[in-house]
Amino acid sequence: MLFNDNALEELYNKLNKSVNNAIDELKEAKDIVKNMDNKEHWDGNGFNSYNKKFNNIVANFGNYCNSILMLNNNIKRVIQNYRNVDAKVRQNASNLGRWYGIRIN
């Protein structure tokens, strides 16, 4: 078999796990930054500037993750389509084999 559907499915699973881990890490980072706003750790305009940049990253991060997940869902569809076609080809080959008296795995 030239197409390794198991390797592709492993890639799909790793991408999903990576995106979910990144989302969890971002949530933790948001909590840390939120707690920095109490002015005990950081005073002045520095925090406001950092917070603005951080919030911009957070706002765009969701789009980034969604794009990866959409592409990853395409991978999942390709895997399923391949498996469906492979099953049909095997079934047809098996039927032809029976017709001609040949065993096809």
Buried (B, 14 or more C-beta within 10 A) or exposed (E): EEEEBEEBBEBBEEBBEEBEEBEEEBEEBEEEBEEBEEEEEBEEEEBEEEBEEBEEEBEEBEEEBEEBBEEBEEBBEBBEEBEEEEEEEEEEEBEEEEEEEEEEE
